Amino acid sequence: MQALRSTLLALTLLFAECAVAGTSHDNTDAIAQAAIEDLLSRPDYMMYISDHFTGFHYAEAAAAYGALKYARLSDNQVLTERLLARYETVPGTADLLQDEHVDANVYGILPIERYFTNGDQQALATGLELADDQWAAPLENGLTRQTRYWIDDVWMIGALQIQAYRATEKPIYLHRAALQINAYLHKLQQPNGLFYHGPDAPFFWGRGNGWVAAGLAELISELPEDHLLYGQISESYQRMMAALLQYQATDGMWRQLLDYPDAWKESSGTAMFAYAIAVGVERGLLPKESYQHAVDKAWQALSKRVTDNGQLTDVCVGTGQSQDAAYYLERPRITGDLHGQAPLLWLATARLLPE
C-alpha cells in the first residue's frame, strides 16, 4: 500500500509539472493529500515533555489543524472522517489547563477546527475553555499571564484566540489577539522589520520569524480596518513582509539564519513565510504584482523537497536560544518533522482554498 501511494504521488507530480503554473491543476492538492496521508499513517502521537509542559505536542496540533482545515475546505469526506477518527481521543490533553503555558493551551485550535468540521459542541467547549483560561487573571496591562515575549507566542497565542473568534464571532477574542500581538511587535520587532530569536539571541532565526509571520497572517485574516490596533499591526506586518522579500533566495527558499548568505536553506520557515505572504496577497494587503511570485517560487522549491510519501525535508529540529551563530548554523535538519508538515499544509490551503 505504501509503495502504491508513493507511485501515485510521483505520477501526479510528474503530470503536474506539465500543467499551467498557478492554476488549480498544479501539484498543490497532490502534495497536501500526501502530507495528510503521512500524518494519518503515524502509529503514535507526538508528545512534549519538558520542565514547563508535558502533553500533546503543539507541532502535531498545528499539523492536525492544517490537515483538517484542508480536508474540510476541499470537501474531501474520506480524509475528513479519517482525521476526525485519529483526533477523537488524543493522549496528553487531560491536564492542559494545569500546565499554564502557551504550548499547552494552543491545542485548543484543533478541537475548534473539529467543531467547524462536524459541529461537535463538546470540542468547541474544550477549545473555548483553553482560550478563556489563557486570559483568566490577566496582567495589569491586559495581556495574558502566559506572556513571556518569545516570538513563537505570536502564533501560539494568536492562532488560538483567532480560532475562538471564528467560532463565536465574539470581538473579545479578536481584541485579545490584537492586543497581545501588538505588544509583542512593539517589544521585539527590529528596525529592519525582522525579529531576533530573543533578547540574548540576536539572530534572525528562520522558523522563529516564521511563527511571527504565520501568527500575523492568522490575525490579519480577520482583523477589520476599523479596529483600534489595525493600523499599527498592518504596518508591522507589511514591514516584515518587505524584509522577507529581500532575503528570499533565488530558488524561492529562505535560510536557517535569514541574513546569512551561506546558511543552509530551511523548509519550515520557508513554508511559514510563503503562507503569510499568500494570506496578505489574498486579503489585498500586499500588491500581487510584487509578492505573488515569491509565494509561487517558494512553493516550487518546497515541492522539490517533499518525498514520495509526503514528508518535507530540510526541517530544522527544535532550537533553543543562543548567543552563538554556529549553534543555529549547525542544527540538524530532518525529514517529516511536524514543525514542517504543519506550515506545508497551511500554505497548501492558502494556495488552493482561500476562505
Phi, psi and omega in degrees: 000317178298318180296320180296316180297319179297320180294317179297318178296317181299318179293320179297317180293324179296313179295326182296330180296337180270353183277170180284126182296144176083005177253174181289357182265008180279194188270009186300311183294320179299317180291317179300314180295323178295320179295323178292319177300321178298317179299315181293334183278351184287127185288337184237166174262149179281126183244154183243125179230116179207183181282349182244347183198130175230123181162199181299131188285137179300332181293322177287325175301318180294320180290318180294321175302314179294320181294314182293323178294318179296314181297320180295311184288335177271001179056039177267094187294325182295310179295322180301311182295322180292321178292318177301321180292317181298323187252019177292316177232112187247128178291156174075026179239356186292329186244027184298324181296332181280344184284336175053050184210146181301325181294336177275310185297329185298342175308331183304339179297329185285309177298329176292321176295326175299318177300317178300329186279316186227010177073021182293105184291326178294321177296318177300316180299321178297313180296317181292326178298319178292323179292317182287323178300329180298334181249014172289134181052060181292167176290167182299332180274005177091356180278160177297149177292349177276006180301130178219356180058043165264138186296335177303329187295336180303322175275315185303314180278315184298316183298320181294312181294324178292321176299318179296321177295316180300325183282328187247338186061022177274122184300337182301322181291320178295320181292321177302312181298316181295316181298313183294311183294321179297321178296319178294321179298315181296324185276329193245338183289133181271164182305332180277000178097347182262185188228129170295153178296330178186170181299333178252017179222076188281059180226145179270078181291136187303299186292329176301313176294330177297319177300320178296311183300316181292322177296319176298322179297318177301318183290311184290345177290345182236335188290122180283155183296337181271004176290143184306325185259003185302313184300314181294316182291318179298320180294318179295319178299312183293327176295319179293316181296321178296321178295320181297323178303324183292333186254003177287131179290162184298335180273358177105350182272161166247163190257166180302313166249118195301324186257016176256104186301336182262001179292151181289154184275128190244137192274321185294316177297320179301315179296320180295317181294316180297322177298312182298320179291318181300319178295318179296321177295315183296326180274357179081012179276337179238135180295128184300322184294337181263333192245333184299324180299325179295321178294314182296318179296319180296317180296317179299318180293318179294322180303324180286348181254013176259126180287169180300335179261021169084019181256131180279132179267173175058045177258127179293140176291171176306138191223122174278182181271147182210155174265006184244118181300326181299329178303315180288317185292336182258008179296140179295151173245137185230171183248134174083006178296139185292343171298335177263322180299322182299302181293336174300319180287323176299316181294317178301319178296316180294328181287318187254333192228054178299137182283000000 
